[in-house]
Amino acid sequence: MKKSSIHFNYTVADGHNDTMMKIIDEETWLPVADMGQHTDNHIDIPKMIEGGLNVAFFASFTPGYYGNVPRSLSRNLALINALYFTANNNPDTFQITNTVDEIENAVKDNKIAAVPTIEGAYAIDEFNYKELLKQFYDLGIRVIAPTWNYSNAIGEGCNRVYGDDDKTPSEGGLTKLGEKVIEEMNKLGILIDVSHLAEETFWDVIKVSKSPLIASHSGVYNLRNHQRNLKDDQLLAIKENSGVVSVVLFPNFLSDKDEVYIKDFVDHIDYIVNLIGIDHVGIGSDFDGAEMPLDLKDASEMYKITEELIVRGYIEEDIEKILGKNILRVLNEAQKIGEYDKKALKGNIQYNDGMITLKFDNNMDIDVNKCQMVIDGVLFESGINADSSKIIHKLKEGLTEKFHVITFQIFNTDKEIEERYTNIIHIN
C-alpha cells in the first residue's frame, strides 16, 4: 500500500483554523471570498480535497473589544455568518455539521464537514451568558475557548493581562461567572477548548467540567518553552479527563530553531503518545492564523503528516486515531453528556427601523402569551404582538452593531418550548 493512500482511507479532522477571518471584508465584516475556489489562503475547498482534510473546526475568533461586549459579539457573529455563506455557496462540497453522526454522513457524501467554534468568548457577560450560549448552540457552535490570550469576565487568559490599552495585569483562574459558563457549556454539550487559558484557569476548568476537554491547537511545554504549550501535569490531567490535545503546526510553538519541519510537529505527537497514550492526541493546524512548517505550505499537504507517522512506525489503527478519530470521540462524549437537545429552526427573521419580525409561510394560531424573544442573549417576554402570519417585537432602542443574533421561541400549554427560531441578522 502506498504511504499516502493510508491518509485518504480515514477521516482527517483539523481541530482549529482561522480561515473565516480571510473570508470577510475588514471594513464591513461581510463575506466576500468564496472558499469553493482556489485562494491564497491555507484553506480552501480545493486544497482540502487535495490534502484529504475532510473535517475542519472553523473558529470565530475575536481578541475582544475591551469594555465593548456588543462589538465582540458582532465580530463573532460576522465570522459565523461567513461560514454559513461558505456552505450556501458550496452545497455540493461543504456542509455545516452539528453532531458526529452528521460529520460522518457528510464525509460519506464526499463533503467537507465544517464544525463551527468560538475562540475567545469576550461576548459573554453575567447578563447574557445563559441565553447567549443557547443561541450559540442554535447556530451550530460546538466548541468554545473561554479566552484568547487576554483575560475576560470568564477567566484569565495565557497572557495574564486584560485587552485594554494599558494591558492591565490580571490574576486568578476561573471567575464565579466562568464556573457558571463551564457548567452551562456542559449542559449544552459544547466542548471546552483550553488552548489559550492561563495555567490556573486550566486547573479550575479541569475541576469544574464534567465533560472531556480539548486543547484545539497547543504543543508540549517540555519540547518548546512557551506559555501556549501544556506542561506534563496538564497533559496527564487531560488524559484523566478523557480529553485530547490537538497539536498545532505553528513553528513558534514547536521549536526555537530558525527552520521548523513536519518532523518537529510529529515530535510533539510522539511526546504526548509516550506520556499519556495514543487516545489523547490529534491535529490542530491553526491554518490561516499562523505560519506553517517549511515543508507543509497549506491544507493541500496534510498527507505529509501521515507519511511522517508511517516512517516512525505508527500502525494504521493509531494513525486513524491521530488523524481524527480521537477528536470526534471527545466531541461525541461531550454531546452525550449535554442535556439540551432542542434544535432551533431557521426562521424568516427580519429587522427594520427598530421592528423585529418573524414571518411564517403558513398561517398559525399564535398565543402571544406563549412567545419569548432573545436578542444577543437578553430575554424579552413582553412587548410581543402577533397575528396568524408573524410575530413582532418593537424595540425601544434601535440596534447599532453590524451583526446580532435573534431568537423567537413559542411554548406549548405545558410551558415547554414547542418551536425555536434563531437567525443572525445584519444591520446595514
C-alpha positions in Angstrom: 0.0 0.0 0.0 1.3 3.5 -0.9 2.1 5.6 2.1 -0.2 8.5 1.2 -3.1 6.2 0.4 -3.5 5.4 4.2 -4.1 9.0 4.8 -7.0 9.1 2.4 -8.6 6.0 3.8 -9.5 7.7 7.1 -11.4 10.7 8.4 -8.9 13.6 8.8 -10.1 16.2 11.3 -8.3 19.5 12.0 -9.2 20.9 15.4 -8.6 24.6 14.7 -8.3 27.1 11.8 -8.9 30.9 11.4 -9.9 30.8 7.8 -13.1 32.8 8.2 -11.1 35.9 9.0 -9.8 35.6 5.4 -13.4 35.4 4.0 -14.8 38.7 5.3 -14.2 42.3 4.3 -12.4 44.0 7.2 -14.5 47.2 6.9 -18.0 45.7 6.5 -17.3 42.3 8.1 -19.5 40.8 5.3 -18.3 37.7 3.5 -16.6 38.5 0.1 -14.3 35.5 -0.7 -15.6 32.1 -1.9 -13.7 29.1 -0.4 -15.0 27.0 -3.3 -12.3 28.5 -5.5 -8.5 28.4 -5.3 -7.3 31.2 -3.0 -4.0 32.3 -1.4 -5.2 31.0 2.0 -4.0 27.9 3.8 -7.5 26.5 3.5 -10.0 26.5 0.6 -12.1 23.6 -0.6 -9.8 22.6 -3.5 -6.8 22.5 -1.1 -8.8 20.5 1.5 -9.8 17.9 -1.1 -6.2 17.6 -2.4 -4.8 17.2 1.1 -7.5 14.7 2.3 -8.8 17.1 5.0 -12.5 16.4 5.3 -13.4 17.7 8.8 -12.4 21.2 10.0 -13.2 23.1 13.1 -13.7 26.7 11.9 -13.1 29.3 14.5 -15.0 32.5 15.0 -12.1 34.4 16.5 -12.0 37.8 18.3 -9.3 39.1 20.6 -12.1 41.0 22.3 -13.0 44.7 22.2 -12.2 45.7 25.8 -15.3 47.0 27.6 -17.4 46.5 24.5 -19.3 43.2 24.7 -21.7 44.1 21.8 -18.8 44.7 19.5 -17.2 41.4 20.4 -20.4 39.5 19.8 -20.9 41.3 16.5 -17.5 40.1 15.4 -18.2 36.5 16.4 -21.5 36.6 14.5 -19.8 38.1 11.4 -17.5 35.1 11.2 -20.2 32.5 11.9 -22.2 34.3 9.2 -19.3 33.9 6.8 -19.2 30.1 7.5 -22.9 29.9 6.6 -22.2 31.9 3.4 -19.5 29.4 2.5 -21.9 26.5 3.0 -24.6 28.1 1.0 -22.2 28.9 -1.9 -20.9 25.3 -2.0 -23.7 22.9 -1.2 -22.3 20.0 -3.1 -18.9 20.0 -1.3 -19.3 21.8 2.0 -21.7 21.2 4.9 -22.0 22.7 8.4 -22.4 19.8 10.9 -23.5 19.8 14.5 -23.1 16.1 15.6 -20.6 13.3 15.0 -23.4 11.4 13.0 -23.8 14.5 10.8 -20.0 14.7 10.3 -19.7 11.0 9.4 -22.6 11.3 6.9 -21.2 14.4 5.3 -17.8 12.6 4.8 -19.6 9.6 3.3 -21.2 12.0 0.9 -17.8 13.4 -0.1 -18.4 16.7 1.5 -16.2 18.8 3.8 -17.7 18.7 7.3 -17.4 22.1 9.0 -17.8 22.4 12.8 -18.4 26.0 14.0 -16.4 27.1 17.0 -15.6 30.2 19.0 -12.1 31.3 20.0 -12.3 33.9 22.8 -15.8 34.3 24.5 -15.5 38.0 25.0 -19.2 38.4 24.0 -20.3 36.7 27.3 -21.1 38.5 30.5 -23.2 37.9 33.6 -26.3 39.3 32.0 -26.4 37.3 28.8 -24.5 34.0 29.3 -27.3 31.6 29.7 -29.4 32.7 26.7 -26.4 33.6 24.5 -24.8 30.2 25.0 -28.1 28.6 23.8 -28.1 30.9 20.8 -24.6 29.9 20.0 -25.7 26.3 20.2 -28.6 27.1 17.9 -26.1 28.5 15.4 -24.1 25.2 15.5 -21.3 26.2 17.8 -19.9 23.0 19.3 -16.6 24.2 20.8 -15.8 27.4 22.7 -12.5 28.6 24.0 -13.4 30.8 27.0 -10.4 33.2 26.4 -7.9 34.1 23.7 -4.7 35.4 25.1 -6.4 38.2 27.0 -8.3 37.7 30.2 -12.1 38.4 30.4 -15.2 38.0 32.5 -14.9 34.2 32.4 -11.3 33.9 33.5 -7.6 34.6 32.9 -6.0 34.1 29.5 -2.5 33.0 29.0 -1.1 36.5 28.6 -2.4 37.3 32.1 -3.5 40.8 31.1 -6.7 42.4 30.0 -7.2 43.7 26.5 -7.3 47.4 27.4 -4.8 49.9 26.0 -2.7 49.6 29.2 -2.8 45.8 29.2 -3.7 45.8 32.9 -2.4 42.7 34.6 -4.9 40.0 35.7 -4.8 37.3 38.2 -6.8 34.2 39.3 -8.3 31.5 37.3 -12.0 31.0 36.5 -14.3 33.7 37.9 -17.6 32.8 39.5 -19.2 33.6 36.2 -16.7 31.4 34.5 -17.7 28.5 36.6 -21.3 29.0 35.6 -20.4 29.3 32.0 -18.4 26.0 32.1 -21.4 24.3 33.8 -23.8 25.7 31.2 -21.5 24.5 28.3 -21.5 21.0 29.8 -25.3 21.1 29.9 -25.4 22.2 26.2 -22.9 19.6 25.1 -20.5 22.3 23.9 -16.8 21.2 24.1 -14.5 23.4 26.2 -11.2 24.4 24.5 -8.3 25.1 26.9 -5.7 26.1 24.4 -5.5 29.8 25.4 -6.1 29.6 29.1 -3.7 30.7 31.9 -2.4 27.7 33.8 -4.6 28.4 36.9 -7.6 28.8 34.7 -6.9 25.4 33.1 -6.8 23.7 36.5 -10.1 25.4 37.5 -11.7 24.2 34.3 -10.5 20.6 35.0 -12.1 20.8 38.4 -15.5 22.2 37.2 -16.1 20.4 33.9 -17.9 17.2 33.8 -17.1 16.8 30.1 -13.9 15.9 28.4 -11.8 18.9 27.2 -9.9 19.7 24.0 -6.8 21.7 23.6 -7.6 22.6 20.0 -4.1 23.9 18.9 -1.4 23.5 21.5 2.1 22.0 21.9 4.2 20.4 24.5 5.9 22.7 27.0 8.9 20.4 27.6 9.7 20.5 23.9 9.1 24.2 23.5 9.0 26.5 26.5 6.0 28.7 25.5 3.1 29.9 27.6 0.7 28.4 25.0 2.0 24.9 25.4 1.0 22.3 28.0 3.2 21.0 30.8 3.3 17.3 31.7 0.9 17.6 34.6 -1.6 19.3 32.4 -1.2 16.6 29.7 -1.7 13.9 32.4 -4.8 15.8 33.6 -6.2 15.8 30.1 -5.7 12.0 29.9 -7.5 11.6 33.3 -10.3 13.9 31.9 -10.5 11.7 28.7 -9.7 14.7 26.6 -7.5 15.3 23.6 -4.6 17.6 22.7 -4.6 18.7 19.0 -1.1 19.6 18.2 -0.6 22.9 16.5 1.5 23.4 13.3 2.7 26.9 14.2 6.5 26.7 14.2 6.8 29.2 17.1 5.1 26.6 19.4 7.1 23.7 18.1 10.7 24.7 18.3 13.1 27.5 18.9 15.0 26.7 15.8 15.0 29.0 12.8 13.9 26.2 10.4 11.0 24.0 11.5 9.6 21.0 9.7 6.9 18.4 9.9 9.2 16.2 11.9 9.3 18.8 14.6 5.5 18.7 14.7 5.4 14.9 15.0 8.0 15.1 17.8 5.2 16.7 19.8 2.8 13.9 18.8 5.4 11.3 19.9 5.9 13.0 23.2 2.2 13.1 24.0 1.7 9.5 22.9 4.6 8.3 25.1 3.3 10.2 28.1 -0.5 9.8 28.0 -1.3 7.4 25.2 -2.5 7.2 21.6 -6.1 8.1 22.5 -5.4 11.6 23.5 -3.7 13.3 20.6 -4.9 14.9 17.4 -4.1 17.7 14.9 -5.0 21.4 15.3 -3.3 23.2 12.5 -4.0 26.9 13.2 -4.3 27.3 9.4 -4.7 31.0 8.3 -3.9 32.2 11.8 -0.2 31.3 11.9 2.9 30.4 9.8 3.4 26.8 8.8 6.5 24.4 8.8 8.7 24.8 5.8 7.6 21.5 4.3 3.9 21.9 4.8 2.6 25.0 3.0 -1.1 24.6 3.4 -4.0 22.1 3.7 -3.2 20.5 0.4 -0.2 18.9 2.0 -1.8 17.4 5.1 -1.0 13.9 3.8 2.7 14.6 4.6 1.8 14.3 8.3 0.6 10.7 7.8 3.8 9.9 5.8 5.9 11.0 8.7 3.8 8.9 11.1 4.3 5.9 8.9 8.1 6.5 8.8 8.1 6.5 12.6 6.4 3.1 12.8 2.8 4.1 13.7 0.3 1.4 12.8 -2.8 2.2 10.8 -5.1 1.9 13.8 -3.1 4.5 15.7 -2.8 6.8 12.6 -6.6 6.8 12.3 -6.9 8.0 15.9 -4.4 10.8 15.5 -5.9 11.9 12.2 -9.4 12.4 13.5 -10.9 9.6 15.5 -9.8 11.0 18.8 -11.2 14.4 18.2 -14.6 13.0 17.1 -14.7 10.7 20.1 -14.3 13.7 22.5 -16.8 15.8 20.7 -19.3 12.9 20.8 -18.7 12.3 24.6 -19.3 16.0 25.3 -22.6 15.9 23.4 -23.8 12.8 25.1 -23.3 14.5 28.5 -25.2 17.5 27.2 -28.9 17.8 28.3 -30.0 20.4 25.8 -31.2 18.9 22.6 -33.7 21.5 21.2 -32.8 22.1 17.6 -33.6 25.6 16.5 -35.3 26.2 13.2 -34.0 28.8 10.7 -36.9 31.2 10.6 -37.5 34.3 8.4 -36.4 36.9 10.9 -36.2 40.5 9.7 -35.2 43.8 11.3 -36.4 47.2 10.1 -36.3 50.5 11.9 -36.5 49.0 15.4 -39.0 46.3 14.4 -38.1 42.7 14.7 -40.4 40.3 12.8 -40.6 36.5 12.5 -42.7 35.7 9.4 -44.3 32.3 8.8 -45.0 30.7 5.4 -48.3 29.4 6.6 -50.9 30.8 8.9 -50.5 29.8 12.5 -52.6 30.1 15.7 -50.2 32.1 17.9 -50.8 32.9 21.5 -48.5 35.9 22.3 -48.6 35.0 26.0 -46.6 31.9 25.0 -43.9 33.7 23.0 -40.5 35.0 24.0 -37.7 36.8 22.1 -34.0 36.8 22.8 -31.7 39.4 21.3 -27.9 38.9 21.8 -28.6 36.8 24.9 -31.1 39.2 26.5 -34.6 37.8 27.1 -37.8 39.7 26.3 -41.1 38.3 27.5 -43.3 41.4 26.9 -43.9 43.8 24.1 -44.6 41.0 21.7 -47.5 41.1 19.2 -48.7 38.5 16.7 -51.1 37.7 14.0 -51.6 34.5 12.0 -48.5 35.1 9.8 -45.9 36.7 12.0 -44.6 37.6 15.5 -43.5 41.2 16.0 -41.4 43.0 18.7 -40.8 46.8 18.6 -37.6 47.7 20.3 -37.4 50.8 22.5 -33.9 51.5 21.1 -32.6 50.5 17.7 -29.8 48.1 17.0 -26.4 49.7 16.2 -23.8 46.9 15.8 -23.3 45.2 12.4 -24.5 41.8 13.5 -27.0 40.5 16.0 -28.5 37.1 16.9 -32.2 36.9 17.4 -34.3 34.0 18.7 -38.1 33.6 18.9 -39.4 30.7 21.0 -43.0 29.5 21.3 -44.2 27.5 24.3 -46.9 24.8 24.4 -49.6 24.5 27.2 -47.1 22.6 29.4 -44.7 25.6 29.2 -42.2 23.5 27.1 -40.5 25.0 24.1 -42.5 23.8 21.1 -40.6 25.8 18.4 -37.5 27.8 18.5 -36.2 30.0 15.6 -32.7 31.6 15.6 -31.1 33.8 13.0 -28.1 36.1 12.6 -29.2 39.5 11.2 -27.0 42.1 9.6 -27.7 45.8 10.1 -26.7 48.0 7.1 
